[in-house]
Amino acid sequence: MNMSTALNNALGGLTAASRGAAVVSGNIANALTPGYARRSLELATSPISGNGVRTVGVIRHQDPVLTANRRSSDAELAFRSDVSDFHARFEQLVGSPDDGPSLSTRLSSLENAFITAASLPDSIERLDQVARSARDLTNELNAASEGVRQARSDADRKIGAQINTLNQTLKDIEELNAKIPAIQNSGGDIGALLDQRHVLIDQVNTLIPVNVVPRANDQVSLYSEGGLILLEGTASEFTFSTTGETKPHMTVANGLLSGLEMNGNPVRTSGDNAQIRGGALMAQFTIRDDLVVEAQVQLDTVARDLIERFETPGLDSSALATDPGLFTDDGNRLDPASVVGLASRISLNSTVDPDNGGDSWKLRAGLGAANPGDPGQAAQLRAFGNILNDARLVPGGLFGTGNMRAAELTEALLSKAGAHAHAADQRKTFANSFQQQMAQIEAAQGVDTDQELQRLMQVEQTYAANARVISVVDELMETLLRL
């Protein structure tokens, strides 16, 4: 090897070592940066000397299988978390027998108030307590129904915000797809752009699980698990109209709630055939269109049962057949054809509400009585109390096909809410554990700072060795020149 060859080899080695040090230091600096993939320097034999080294480029290391599995777990966790949060919220709304006020404790208080009043029917205080206990029960149903309505409105607003984010993110990925080939063709480093696109795809995946299909020139296409073409050259555009404040009777079918469209075509958002299957977006549609509706039906069933019990023919001989009973649908008798949202409208009959101009003695004399009658007569109070313990068929079979007392119905509601919340929390816990495992496995394939520090030491040694070669060549040249 002559001195010229040695010098060229050493210079090539210094260049490679300098570039390698930059790559390693970049790995260490970005070890915790989201979306960052480990880089390594690709080297080849120099075509000039045949023994030296040249830098070919920087390789970005990413396992597409691990990334796909981790993204699947991310989307599943997002879906399960939102669903679990709703069930926990509904359980809190209806309460539990062992944790503060609940529908069952309010009903129990009303039953006890009837018993207490019947033991001393001439006590206005006890009659007032019956009325207030009944009003507390209706207020509890009203509050639970309002909480469910708010959950639906929140879901509708979240869908609108998520659609805006989704459209913008898809557009950003489209722009990166266009920039990457241009920069690559000009000799620039596209690693940072690939990292940025990786993060954006993760964001889309959290909303709608995606399949990433590589294309030429480091571009990608995105498809949903349900078969939607999210990005194929041009990003698709989703449209959705936020309703804001929803009402129980509003549905997509009657046109009062907005459905989801992509490029002007309707998108299936629920069920096994959903085109946005999994992820946070489907979770909000599931809450708005399925879970909230089911919860409202459960509350309405309890409200209907209460109203119907006190409209039982012959229960109150003082009332006309067209008069409402102790519980009313916003002051009216029950209309079996209009029970949607009944829990939000159920109220105490104002004729017996002492806090709203009514007379609680009508609980003893009858709701249609014109005067207090015999103050020692407790037959009507006992009849009202007994009707709550009358086992009867629950409309719709929502809580079973057997006959149920009022207390059994409310307990069935609380039990179902608790069971759903527990099951949803278990699924969330499993999804969280799986997602953490996938993230750890993917991270293990990423930047290992210990290994990077070892590589940096090797780079330093390589740099020192090549620098020494240059120094020796310089000394030889000086020696030759002095001869």
ChimeraX attribute file (.defattr): number of C-alpha atoms within 10 A of each C-alpha:
attribute: neighborCount
match mode: 1-to-1
recipient: residues
	/A:1	7
	/A:2	7
	/A:3	15
	/A:4	11
	/A:5	15
	/A:6	19
	/A:7	20
	/A:8	18
	/A:9	24
	/A:10	24
	/A:11	20
	/A:12	19
	/A:13	23
	/A:14	23
	/A:15	17
	/A:16	22
	/A:17	23
	/A:18	15
	/A:19	17
	/A:20	25
	/A:21	21
	/A:22	13
	/A:23	20
	/A:24	24
	/A:25	17
	/A:26	14
	/A:27	23
	/A:28	18
	/A:29	12
	/A:30	15
	/A:31	18
	/A:32	12
	/A:33	11
	/A:34	12
	/A:35	18
	/A:36	22
	/A:37	24
	/A:38	22
	/A:39	19
	/A:40	16
	/A:41	18
	/A:42	13
	/A:43	14
	/A:44	12
	/A:45	15
	/A:46	16
	/A:47	10
	/A:48	12
	/A:49	14
	/A:50	10
	/A:51	14
	/A:52	19
	/A:53	22
	/A:54	19
	/A:55	18
	/A:56	13
	/A:57	13
	/A:58	17
	/A:59	14
	/A:60	16
	/A:61	14
	/A:62	15
	/A:63	11
	/A:64	11
	/A:65	10
	/A:66	16
	/A:67	18
	/A:68	18
	/A:69	16
	/A:70	22
	/A:71	24
	/A:72	23
	/A:73	25
	/A:74	27
	/A:75	27
	/A:76	27
	/A:77	26
	/A:78	23
	/A:79	25
	/A:80	24
	/A:81	21
	/A:82	22
	/A:83	24
	/A:84	22
	/A:85	15
	/A:86	24
	/A:87	24
	/A:88	18
	/A:89	18
	/A:90	24
	/A:91	23
	/A:92	18
	/A:93	22
	/A:94	24
	/A:95	22
	/A:96	20
	/A:97	15
	/A:98	8
	/A:99	9
	/A:100	8
	/A:101	16
	/A:102	24
	/A:103	27
	/A:104	23
	/A:105	20
	/A:106	23
	/A:107	22
	/A:108	16
	/A:109	19
	/A:110	23
	/A:111	22
	/A:112	16
	/A:113	23
	/A:114	28
	/A:115	20
	/A:116	17
	/A:117	24
	/A:118	24
	/A:119	16
	/A:120	16
	/A:121	25
	/A:122	18
	/A:123	16
	/A:124	16
	/A:125	14
	/A:126	21
	/A:127	28
	/A:128	21
	/A:129	22
	/A:130	26
	/A:131	28
	/A:132	21
	/A:133	22
	/A:134	25
	/A:135	21
	/A:136	20
	/A:137	26
	/A:138	25
	/A:139	20
	/A:140	22
	/A:141	27
	/A:142	21
	/A:143	16
	/A:144	26
	/A:145	28
	/A:146	19
	/A:147	19
	/A:148	26
	/A:149	23
	/A:150	17
	/A:151	21
	/A:152	27
	/A:153	20
	/A:154	18
	/A:155	26
	/A:156	26
	/A:157	18
	/A:158	18
	/A:159	24
	/A:160	21
	/A:161	14
	/A:162	18
	/A:163	19
	/A:164	15
	/A:165	15
	/A:166	24
	/A:167	17
	/A:168	16
	/A:169	19
	/A:170	22
	/A:171	17
	/A:172	17
	/A:173	27
	/A:174	21
	/A:175	15
	/A:176	18
	/A:177	22
	/A:178	15
	/A:179	14
	/A:180	21
	/A:181	17
	/A:182	13
	/A:183	13
	/A:184	14
	/A:185	11
	/A:186	8
	/A:187	9
	/A:188	11
	/A:189	14
	/A:190	19
	/A:191	18
	/A:192	14
	/A:193	16
	/A:194	20
	/A:195	17
	/A:196	18
	/A:197	23
	/A:198	17
	/A:199	17
	/A:200	19
	/A:201	23
	/A:202	22
	/A:203	19
	/A:204	27
	/A:205	28
	/A:206	23
	/A:207	26
	/A:208	30
	/A:209	30
	/A:210	29
	/A:211	21
	/A:212	16
	/A:213	12
	/A:214	11
	/A:215	12
	/A:216	7
	/A:217	13
	/A:218	13
	/A:219	20
	/A:220	19
	/A:221	20
	/A:222	24
	/A:223	17
	/A:224	20
	/A:225	18
	/A:226	20
	/A:227	15
	/A:228	16
	/A:229	17
	/A:230	23
	/A:231	20
	/A:232	15
	/A:233	16
	/A:234	15
	/A:235	21
	/A:236	18
	/A:237	18
	/A:238	18
	/A:239	18
	/A:240	18
	/A:241	15
	/A:242	18
	/A:243	15
	/A:244	16
	/A:245	12
	/A:246	21
	/A:247	18
	/A:248	18
	/A:249	13
	/A:250	16
	/A:251	16
	/A:252	11
	/A:253	9
	/A:254	9
	/A:255	9
	/A:256	13
	/A:257	20
	/A:258	18
	/A:259	18
	/A:260	19
	/A:261	16
	/A:262	15
	/A:263	11
	/A:264	11
	/A:265	10
	/A:266	12
	/A:267	17
	/A:268	17
	/A:269	23
	/A:270	18
	/A:271	12
	/A:272	10
	/A:273	11
	/A:274	15
	/A:275	18
	/A:276	25
	/A:277	26
	/A:278	29
	/A:279	26
	/A:280	29
	/A:281	28
	/A:282	26
	/A:283	28
	/A:284	27
	/A:285	21
	/A:286	20
	/A:287	23
	/A:288	23
	/A:289	20
	/A:290	14
	/A:291	21
	/A:292	25
	/A:293	21
	/A:294	13
	/A:295	20
	/A:296	21
	/A:297	21
	/A:298	24
	/A:299	24
	/A:300	22
	/A:301	25
	/A:302	22
	/A:303	27
	/A:304	23
	/A:305	20
	/A:306	21
	/A:307	22
	/A:308	18
	/A:309	20
	/A:310	21
	/A:311	22
	/A:312	12
	/A:313	12
	/A:314	11
	/A:315	16
	/A:316	22
	/A:317	14
	/A:318	15
	/A:319	17
	/A:320	13
	/A:321	14
	/A:322	9
	/A:323	15
	/A:324	22
	/A:325	28
	/A:326	27
	/A:327	26
	/A:328	26
	/A:329	23
	/A:330	15
	/A:331	18
	/A:332	16
	/A:333	18
	/A:334	20
	/A:335	10
	/A:336	9
	/A:337	6
	/A:338	10
	/A:339	17
	/A:340	19
	/A:341	22
	/A:342	27
	/A:343	27
	/A:344	26
	/A:345	20
	/A:346	26
	/A:347	25
	/A:348	25
	/A:349	22
	/A:350	20
	/A:351	18
	/A:352	24
	/A:353	24
	/A:354	17
	/A:355	12
	/A:356	10
	/A:357	10
	/A:358	14
	/A:359	20
	/A:360	26
	/A:361	27
	/A:362	22
	/A:363	27
	/A:364	28
	/A:365	24
	/A:366	25
	/A:367	24
	/A:368	17
	/A:369	16
	/A:370	10
	/A:371	11
	/A:372	15
	/A:373	13
	/A:374	11
	/A:375	14
	/A:376	13
	/A:377	16
	/A:378	20
	/A:379	14
	/A:380	21
	/A:381	24
	/A:382	16
	/A:383	16
	/A:384	22
	/A:385	20
	/A:386	13
	/A:387	18
	/A:388	21
	/A:389	15
	/A:390	14
	/A:391	15
	/A:392	15
	/A:393	15
	/A:394	20
	/A:395	13
	/A:396	11
	/A:397	11
	/A:398	14
	/A:399	19
	/A:400	13
	/A:401	11
	/A:402	10
	/A:403	15
	/A:404	20
	/A:405	17
	/A:406	24
	/A:407	21
	/A:408	15
	/A:409	22
	/A:410	25
	/A:411	18
	/A:412	19
	/A:413	25
	/A:414	24
	/A:415	15
	/A:416	15
	/A:417	23
	/A:418	20
	/A:419	14
	/A:420	18
	/A:421	22
	/A:422	16
	/A:423	13
	/A:424	21
	/A:425	19
	/A:426	14
	/A:427	18
	/A:428	22
	/A:429	16
	/A:430	15
	/A:431	21
	/A:432	19
	/A:433	14
	/A:434	19
	/A:435	21
	/A:436	16
	/A:437	14
	/A:438	21
	/A:439	18
	/A:440	13
	/A:441	15
	/A:442	18
	/A:443	16
	/A:444	10
	/A:445	14
	/A:446	19
	/A:447	21
	/A:448	14
	/A:449	15
	/A:450	10
	/A:451	12
	/A:452	20
	/A:453	15
	/A:454	12
	/A:455	16
	/A:456	19
	/A:457	13
	/A:458	15
	/A:459	21
	/A:460	17
	/A:461	13
	/A:462	18
	/A:463	22
	/A:464	15
	/A:465	15
	/A:466	22
	/A:467	17
	/A:468	13
	/A:469	18
	/A:470	20
	/A:471	14
	/A:472	15
	/A:473	18
	/A:474	14
	/A:475	12
	/A:476	13
	/A:477	12
	/A:478	11
	/A:479	10
	/A:480	9
	/A:481	8
	/A:482	7
	/A:483	5
